[in-house]
Amino acid sequence: MAGTFTRIFPCRAVPCILDSRTLDHSKMKSKPHIGVVGAGAFGGWTALHLLERGVRVTLLDAWGPGNSRASSGGETRIMRGTYGPDQPYTALAARALKLWAHYERRWKKQFLHRTGVLWLVSNRDDAFERGSLPLLRHAHINFQELSVPQMKKRWPQINFAGVHWGIFEPECGYLDARASCQAVADAFVSEGGVYRQLAVLPDGLENGPLRSLTLSDGTRLKADYYVFACGPWMGKLFPKTLGGLIRATKQDIFFFGPPAGDSRFSDASLPVWGDHRERFFYGIPSGDRRGLKLADDTRGSDFDPTDGERVVSPATLKRVREYLAFRFPAMKDAPLIETRVCQYEQTCDSHLIVDRHPRMNNVWLLGGGSGHGFKHGPALGEIIAGLILKGDKVDAVWRLSRFSR
């Protein structure tokens, strides 16, 4: 949904080596039990990859996979490889692209719609885009550098005023978010995993060592190891460890209706796009019959993902309408046909959190999606399973280890 084009501005140093401690191999003989909290993009894929490696897994979620409160809720998310220079995400996206395709074939379902992703370089400072190109090449993600005349010829429905050049990623596009979360959960259960729709209570989580979880129905879940991938609730469950690191912000999403019979704004004619102006706008073409999706990536106000009312801001709507009229003139008077409010689970530097809890060896923390994490779910789940079970060292996520040892 929102935040798919987050830039990375590191605000503090993070350790560079992931902890290599693995499961106790004496427990491996008896098929260890791992509890995964959160059935969104991170937790669902992690649970599935762990299960496929032969361990016993229980997956928990308070409201269900892809629910409307979750950061993985909503219908669509963007799949792209452009991330700027000096970051681990382009390589992670390249692996995710292969895994999305693998599971699509395996389950005979389509989740990734390869409309392409178009980056409009509207800012004189194009270090982000220029710095992305070597990493795209290294990761073997196909892209094209396009001039303004080339873009005008291919997409005449876009007003390219103020644009200097562009990047087009033809093999990327957008993902079916809610549907893929449910598909992962369904596959997890069909392959022998246990799913329970219950919340985890924060009582005693940080007192350590963690021997069991208290659940919302009064029962307890006892496992050998625990993975917490519960999005914007991470800071509430671990206030001492993550309370100052993750901030949930309100993000407004808008859908505008194209004229009847006008296919120029469908996913057959228009790519996903991102526009680096003074504010960063992005959008997804009308491919799911919900209209042209458009959002301002600017961080919103603090938001409570549990009790916050999901009503869009009139000021944000006004700003988005002005952008729509400027960049897509034929949509100037298009009706607003749907709105959504989601949240970013924002870390101070926009990086994900992938690490063992600093004081509990049997607890792993996975979160800080910051609006851009969804696409990485299959690859991140694969990595986490390898880290936990075998102590794999993965260069692509070296920045995501947060805690000193």
PyMOL commands that set and color helices and strands:
alter all, ss='L'
color gray80, all
select helices_A, chain A and resi 25-28+41-52+89-107+127-139+148-154+177-190+231-237+239-242+314-327+329-331+374-390+395-400
alter helices_A, ss='H'
color red, helices_A
select strands_A, chain A and resi 33-37+56-60+76-79+112-113+117-121+144-146+165-169+173-176+194-196+213-214+220-221+225-228+246-256+272-276+280-284+292-296+336-347+353-356+363-367
alter strands_A, ss='S'
color yellow, strands_A
deselect
rebuild
show_as cartoon
